Amino acid sequence: MTLEQVSKSSVLIAGAGIGGLAMALSLLRRGIDCDVFEQASELREVGAGLWISMNGVRVLRDLGLTEQVEQNCIAAERRSIRLWNTGDRWPLYNRSSDAARNQPYLLLRAHLLKILVDGVRELKPGAIHLSAHVVGFSQDDEGVRAKLADGSEVEGRALIGADGAHSKVRLGLIGKIESEYTKAIAWRGLVPVDRLAPHQREPEVATWIGPTAHVTAYPVRWQNTVMMTFSGQVDHDDWLLESWSEKGSVEECLKDFEGWHPDIIELVKNVDTLNKWGLFVRPSLGTWSKGCVTLLGDACHSMLPYLGQGVNMALEDAFVLARCFEENPYDLAAVFKTYQGLRLDRTTKVAKSAAGMLPIFHNQALCKPETAGDYIKTQWAPDAMAARYDWIYQYDAATAPLH
């Protein structure tokens, strides 16, 4: 489908990331027409692991994607906290324990994107428009006109900005929102497991914690290869770009993990490609919507990765917003008011909780093994874990009351 063929009754979605595609699939499954506009010329994702917790798993189930997702997952046998320098292990749960009911899906972002793209195209083959960057919009009582980078415009009845932390839709809706550097950076990469020693290949989700950094590592499947993800966050005074795809060097990364356990050093040395980015926060928005335009995912509540909830909040947003459209398809003001009322407080609380994890992951009590043990047993005790995660994981976007 060409841009000229986009129906004026279509819901326009800016951004073909996970949030935008989940939004499109949620609408199309309800018989609501939509089109997705993506600035990239091809849907190609840089390699990164993805942690879909139970609240996100429920959305994927209700989108009919469970089977495809599970085919691409590796089920972790256990989850552990490990000490940065000694490698000592504190098991949190294994697959057979009660706590494993909250076991996440572990897969590659590229896999989930492909599954969502296929789902959208199956219902509407021409729904995704590439090389179509939404850079602004205008609206009136008749609807909205999305302005694209090439100067063209597309008319629709609503516009959803799922265009990420640097959202152009948010800029047009609210104006410039300054971000604040948190004095931490993130590293990420993938390591083919055949480069690692046998004990490093185990199907475990391990979070290594230290005084000024932490690393999460778990296995994912890429085609016929098992890869170990490397995701490290490090205290860093230097300001860096707020970019997910900034290339980093192995030498630079090794400096950030000097003195760490040999297993972490080996992960870094064997990584295929390393990306780094600065971690930024934005203040919570007071409103997400104006007229027939609203926001979704990182565009309205970008959050730090310390609870693994960025993608899960986007999935929740998409599903709840689609339910609001289905309930009241002809009154956009009511749709967006209900959606914001249901989502703003929850996402603000999750973002605040994610930011609050940094001093827990990076703590001076972890300098020495003799103080680290008591600290870890306290912070990762079952009741502390339940208080931290259960209210997030127990949410169900499909059954949460709309009123």
KOLFI-265719 format. One line per field, with one value per residue (C-alpha): x, y, z; chain; residue in one letter. Coordinates in nm, 3 decimals. Layout:
N
px c(X|...)
py c(Y|...)
pz c(Z|...)
unit c(A|...)
code c(A|...)
This chain:
403
px c(0.000|0.133|0.099|-0.168|-0.383|-0.384|-0.747|-0.848|-1.023|-0.694|-0.519|-0.165|0.119|0.462|0.737|0.769|0.941|0.788|0.535|0.419|0.389|0.207|-0.030|-0.094|-0.152|-0.382|-0.594|-0.603|-0.713|-1.010|-1.096|-0.966|-0.773|-0.422|-0.095|0.258|0.523|0.886|1.185|1.424|1.446|1.438|1.323|1.660|1.730|2.072|2.126|2.004|1.848|1.495|1.333|0.955|0.815|0.474|0.285|0.426|0.385|0.008|-0.011|0.173|-0.064|-0.368|-0.215|-0.198|0.184|0.269|0.363|0.591|0.760|0.818|0.978|1.244|1.299|1.547|1.397|1.643|1.699|1.761|1.810|2.097|2.267|2.647|2.921|3.129|3.479|3.447|3.163|2.988|2.629|2.302|2.023|1.688|1.486|1.501|1.248|1.066|1.023|0.717|0.903|0.953|0.587|0.724|0.988|1.032|1.059|1.424|1.467|1.623|1.456|1.496|1.287|0.999|1.005|0.986|0.698|0.507|0.584|0.459|0.144|0.068|0.136|-0.078|-0.379|-0.289|-0.001|0.061|0.027|0.398|0.547|0.929|1.145|0.850|0.969|0.694|0.851|0.540|0.166|-0.127|-0.483|-0.835|-1.189|-1.169|-0.859|-0.481|-0.218|0.116|0.409|0.688|1.056|1.029|0.769|0.467|0.164|-0.071|-0.423|-0.581|-0.834|-0.577|-0.199|-0.015|0.346|0.530|0.850|1.074|1.265|1.343|0.978|0.895|0.527|0.592|0.788|0.488|0.245|0.423|0.741|1.100|1.147|1.505|1.660|1.900|2.209|2.207|2.588|2.561|2.618|2.505|2.697|2.539|2.649|2.605|2.860|2.835|2.846|3.093|3.355|3.293|3.399|3.134|3.046|2.968|2.713|2.461|2.096|2.101|1.991|2.277|2.289|2.640|2.644|2.928|3.011|2.990|2.849|2.632|2.595|2.306|2.382|2.148|2.132|1.919|1.876|1.972|1.881|2.076|2.321|2.294|2.426|2.496|2.372|2.595|2.422|2.631|2.551|2.838|2.863|3.021|3.060|3.130|2.829|2.752|2.506|2.154|2.178|2.116|2.351|2.671|2.963|3.200|3.540|3.628|3.929|3.709|3.458|3.731|3.847|3.495|3.511|3.867|3.903|3.583|3.559|3.731|3.391|3.281|3.615|3.582|3.230|3.355|3.659|3.446|3.156|3.060|2.965|2.952|2.710|2.708|2.478|2.427|2.135|1.903|1.579|1.301|1.045|0.706|0.463|0.142|-0.046|0.008|-0.271|-0.413|-0.703|-0.660|-0.291|-0.146|0.180|0.288|0.592|0.927|0.778|0.587|0.765|1.118|1.270|1.601|1.662|1.709|1.372|1.360|1.024|1.061|0.934|0.677|0.522|0.501|0.321|0.078|0.017|-0.062|-0.306|-0.490|-0.516|-0.657|-0.918|-1.013|-1.053|-1.270|-1.495|-1.550|-1.441|-1.590|-1.498|-1.122|-1.130|-1.292|-1.055|-0.742|-0.874|-0.947|-0.613|-0.412|-0.610|-0.528|-0.163|-0.003|0.018|0.135|0.410|0.527|0.551|0.740|0.984|1.046|1.099|1.343|1.549|1.549|1.720|2.054|2.177|2.062|2.257|2.561|2.641|2.954|2.850|2.950|3.316|3.408|3.274|3.229|2.971|2.831|2.664|2.438|2.354|2.249|2.050|1.859|1.797|1.711|1.519|1.187|0.978|1.197|1.169|0.791|0.757|0.979|0.827|0.486|0.284|0.448|0.421|0.064|-0.089|-0.300|-0.356|-0.635|-0.850|-0.764|-1.097|-1.136|-1.349)
py c(0.000|0.345|0.651|0.787|0.482|0.533|0.574|0.895|0.671|0.496|0.530|0.648|0.506|0.673|0.416|0.044|-0.058|-0.314|-0.065|0.062|-0.286|-0.422|-0.125|-0.204|-0.573|-0.499|-0.265|-0.486|-0.788|-0.575|-0.476|-0.120|0.009|0.146|0.223|0.228|0.479|0.392|0.613|0.322|0.184|-0.174|-0.339|-0.447|-0.450|-0.431|-0.741|-0.719|-0.952|-0.890|-0.971|-1.015|-1.049|-1.199|-0.873|-0.859|-1.236|-1.195|-0.932|-1.158|-1.441|-1.224|-1.120|-1.489|-1.493|-1.737|-2.027|-1.821|-1.653|-1.978|-2.133|-1.861|-1.871|-2.051|-2.148|-2.056|-2.331|-2.085|-1.724|-1.609|-1.306|-1.323|-1.117|-0.913|-1.023|-1.367|-1.506|-1.632|-1.728|-1.666|-1.866|-1.684|-1.967|-2.259|-2.369|-2.602|-2.349|-2.138|-1.820|-1.955|-1.872|-1.525|-1.659|-1.423|-1.497|-1.448|-1.376|-1.136|-0.807|-0.895|-1.211|-1.030|-0.758|-1.017|-1.199|-0.870|-0.763|-1.097|-1.069|-0.719|-0.805|-1.116|-0.901|-0.603|-0.664|-0.296|-0.162|-0.090|0.201|0.220|0.530|0.726|0.940|1.131|1.466|1.664|1.692|1.930|1.858|1.997|1.872|1.647|1.453|1.471|1.519|1.353|1.536|1.316|1.402|1.401|1.678|1.460|1.441|1.159|1.207|0.989|1.003|0.972|0.972|0.762|0.859|0.532|0.690|0.642|0.861|1.120|1.136|1.400|1.349|1.436|1.744|1.863|1.778|1.912|2.088|2.006|1.798|1.811|1.481|1.448|1.229|0.984|0.949|0.589|0.420|0.088|-0.168|-0.449|-0.723|-1.087|-1.368|-1.700|-1.959|-2.180|-1.914|-1.965|-2.232|-2.503|-2.365|-2.024|-2.172|-2.282|-2.171|-1.933|-1.573|-1.425|-1.071|-0.983|-0.688|-0.469|-0.133|0.074|-0.157|-0.459|-0.710|-0.929|-1.230|-1.496|-1.720|-1.647|-1.826|-1.668|-1.888|-2.208|-2.046|-1.997|-1.658|-1.523|-1.170|-0.920|-0.618|-0.402|-0.074|0.131|0.450|0.705|1.079|1.144|1.248|1.018|1.018|0.899|0.646|0.273|0.204|0.391|0.154|0.089|-0.079|-0.395|-0.216|0.063|-0.185|-0.390|-0.077|-0.037|-0.394|-0.397|-0.635|-0.825|-1.204|-1.379|-1.502|-1.140|-1.049|-1.346|-1.237|-0.891|-1.021|-1.257|-1.026|-0.989|-0.621|-0.387|-0.098|0.164|0.446|0.705|0.649|0.949|1.025|1.265|1.411|1.244|1.407|1.559|1.471|1.239|1.352|1.651|1.635|1.326|1.269|1.060|0.891|0.538|0.363|0.542|0.851|0.928|0.735|0.630|0.447|0.314|-0.057|-0.168|-0.348|-0.463|-0.293|-0.055|-0.300|-0.448|-0.106|-0.043|-0.377|-0.290|0.059|-0.082|-0.342|-0.107|0.167|-0.083|-0.191|0.176|0.219|-0.092|0.024|0.374|0.380|0.719|0.944|1.000|1.242|0.973|0.704|0.904|1.025|0.667|0.541|0.810|0.764|0.393|0.417|0.740|0.658|0.300|0.387|0.679|0.448|0.181|0.442|0.574|0.220|0.141|0.452|0.349|0.020|0.182|0.232|-0.125|-0.280|-0.055|-0.046|-0.005|-0.299|-0.513|-0.409|-0.693|-1.050|-1.024|-0.741|-0.849|-1.167|-1.002|-0.721|-0.961|-1.185|-0.877|-0.710|-1.033|-1.208|-1.356|-1.088|-0.808|-0.961|-0.991|-0.627|-0.514|-0.714|-0.867|-0.548|-0.510|-0.872|-0.935|-0.666|-0.796|-0.546|-0.766|-0.771|-0.443|-0.258|0.031|0.227)
pz c(0.000|-0.092|0.128|-0.107|-0.033|0.346|0.450|0.628|0.881|0.966|1.303|1.221|1.433|1.432|1.492|1.414|1.735|1.967|2.110|1.770|1.620|1.927|1.895|1.528|1.593|1.889|1.673|1.363|1.570|1.679|1.321|1.365|1.062|1.120|0.942|1.085|0.971|1.032|0.954|0.881|0.529|0.657|0.977|1.109|1.480|1.644|1.855|2.210|2.460|2.578|2.911|2.884|3.237|3.319|3.263|2.910|2.857|2.914|2.639|2.394|2.488|2.417|2.085|1.991|1.983|2.263|2.036|1.809|2.104|2.294|1.985|2.001|2.378|2.595|2.931|3.203|3.461|3.744|3.841|4.063|4.212|4.182|4.343|4.099|4.204|4.365|4.154|4.469|4.387|4.574|4.403|4.376|4.223|3.984|3.724|3.961|4.244|4.321|4.229|3.876|3.803|3.730|3.494|3.200|2.831|2.732|2.363|2.117|2.038|1.670|1.720|1.886|1.620|1.343|1.514|1.549|1.190|1.058|1.271|1.143|0.778|0.797|0.890|0.666|0.422|0.346|0.700|0.761|0.563|0.564|0.498|0.638|0.929|1.109|1.202|1.299|1.265|1.241|1.347|1.332|1.395|1.090|1.201|1.190|0.920|0.993|0.832|0.699|0.659|0.278|0.291|0.224|0.455|0.548|0.682|0.947|1.229|1.508|1.556|1.815|1.883|1.949|1.824|2.126|2.369|2.098|1.987|1.726|1.805|2.171|2.059|1.856|2.134|2.442|2.329|2.420|2.734|2.856|2.963|3.256|3.246|3.541|3.555|3.441|3.107|2.964|2.762|2.568|2.335|2.235|2.268|2.077|2.355|2.169|2.252|2.623|2.873|2.943|3.288|3.128|2.887|3.147|3.100|3.395|3.438|3.639|3.773|3.887|4.128|4.251|4.413|4.092|3.822|3.754|3.470|3.363|3.144|3.007|2.698|2.391|2.061|1.729|1.432|1.509|1.749|2.125|2.232|2.579|2.631|2.805|2.958|3.190|3.364|3.503|3.710|3.476|3.528|3.159|2.953|2.661|2.374|2.451|2.170|2.167|1.878|1.967|1.904|2.191|2.207|2.400|2.552|2.686|2.829|2.996|3.180|3.322|3.458|3.586|3.881|3.795|3.789|3.493|3.364|3.305|3.148|2.909|2.814|2.721|2.532|2.320|2.241|1.872|1.875|2.170|2.198|2.469|2.559|2.827|3.063|3.082|3.263|3.177|3.416|3.422|3.179|3.312|2.995|2.700|2.470|2.288|2.044|1.828|1.914|2.197|2.300|2.388|2.537|2.561|2.394|2.713|2.988|2.894|3.188|3.309|3.238|3.599|3.626|3.263|3.219|2.923|2.661|2.901|2.970|2.593|2.545|2.825|2.681|2.338|2.463|2.700|2.435|2.183|2.439|2.487|2.109|2.091|2.374|2.236|1.869|1.774|2.068|2.064|2.357|2.572|2.441|2.523|2.859|2.969|2.836|3.014|3.334|3.331|3.236|3.360|3.732|3.678|3.431|3.647|3.949|3.749|3.612|3.964|4.097|3.813|3.896|4.262|4.179|4.089|4.450|4.527|4.237|4.293|4.662|4.869|5.088|4.789|4.807|5.041|5.058|5.436|5.401|5.063|5.186|5.444|5.203|4.925|5.163|5.280|4.945|4.759|5.036|4.916|5.087|4.948|4.598|4.629|4.738|4.450|4.166|4.240|4.189|3.847|3.734|3.852|3.628|3.337|3.055|2.914|3.229|3.407|3.445|3.200|3.447)
unit c(A|A|A|A|A|A|A|A|A|A|A|A|A|A|A|A|A|A|A|A|A|A|A|A|A|A|A|A|A|A|A|A|A|A|A|A|A|A|A|A|A|A|A|A|A|A|A|A|A|A|A|A|A|A|A|A|A|A|A|A|A|A|A|A|A|A|A|A|A|A|A|A|A|A|A|A|A|A|A|A|A|A|A|A|A|A|A|A|A|A|A|A|A|A|A|A|A|A|A|A|A|A|A|A|A|A|A|A|A|A|A|A|A|A|A|A|A|A|A|A|A|A|A|A|A|A|A|A|A|A|A|A|A|A|A|A|A|A|A|A|A|A|A|A|A|A|A|A|A|A|A|A|A|A|A|A|A|A|A|A|A|A|A|A|A|A|A|A|A|A|A|A|A|A|A|A|A|A|A|A|A|A|A|A|A|A|A|A|A|A|A|A|A|A|A|A|A|A|A|A|A|A|A|A|A|A|A|A|A|A|A|A|A|A|A|A|A|A|A|A|A|A|A|A|A|A|A|A|A|A|A|A|A|A|A|A|A|A|A|A|A|A|A|A|A|A|A|A|A|A|A|A|A|A|A|A|A|A|A|A|A|A|A|A|A|A|A|A|A|A|A|A|A|A|A|A|A|A|A|A|A|A|A|A|A|A|A|A|A|A|A|A|A|A|A|A|A|A|A|A|A|A|A|A|A|A|A|A|A|A|A|A|A|A|A|A|A|A|A|A|A|A|A|A|A|A|A|A|A|A|A|A|A|A|A|A|A|A|A|A|A|A|A|A|A|A|A|A|A|A|A|A|A|A|A|A|A|A|A|A|A|A|A|A|A|A|A|A|A|A|A|A|A|A|A|A|A|A|A|A|A|A|A|A|A|A|A|A|A|A|A|A|A|A|A|A|A|A|A|A|A|A|A)
code c(M|T|L|E|Q|V|S|K|S|S|V|L|I|A|G|A|G|I|G|G|L|A|M|A|L|S|L|L|R|R|G|I|D|C|D|V|F|E|Q|A|S|E|L|R|E|V|G|A|G|L|W|I|S|M|N|G|V|R|V|L|R|D|L|G|L|T|E|Q|V|E|Q|N|C|I|A|A|E|R|R|S|I|R|L|W|N|T|G|D|R|W|P|L|Y|N|R|S|S|D|A|A|R|N|Q|P|Y|L|L|L|R|A|H|L|L|K|I|L|V|D|G|V|R|E|L|K|P|G|A|I|H|L|S|A|H|V|V|G|F|S|Q|D|D|E|G|V|R|A|K|L|A|D|G|S|E|V|E|G|R|A|L|I|G|A|D|G|A|H|S|K|V|R|L|G|L|I|G|K|I|E|S|E|Y|T|K|A|I|A|W|R|G|L|V|P|V|D|R|L|A|P|H|Q|R|E|P|E|V|A|T|W|I|G|P|T|A|H|V|T|A|Y|P|V|R|W|Q|N|T|V|M|M|T|F|S|G|Q|V|D|H|D|D|W|L|L|E|S|W|S|E|K|G|S|V|E|E|C|L|K|D|F|E|G|W|H|P|D|I|I|E|L|V|K|N|V|D|T|L|N|K|W|G|L|F|V|R|P|S|L|G|T|W|S|K|G|C|V|T|L|L|G|D|A|C|H|S|M|L|P|Y|L|G|Q|G|V|N|M|A|L|E|D|A|F|V|L|A|R|C|F|E|E|N|P|Y|D|L|A|A|V|F|K|T|Y|Q|G|L|R|L|D|R|T|T|K|V|A|K|S|A|A|G|M|L|P|I|F|H|N|Q|A|L|C|K|P|E|T|A|G|D|Y|I|K|T|Q|W|A|P|D|A|M|A|A|R|Y|D|W|I|Y|Q|Y|D|A|A|T|A|P|L|H)
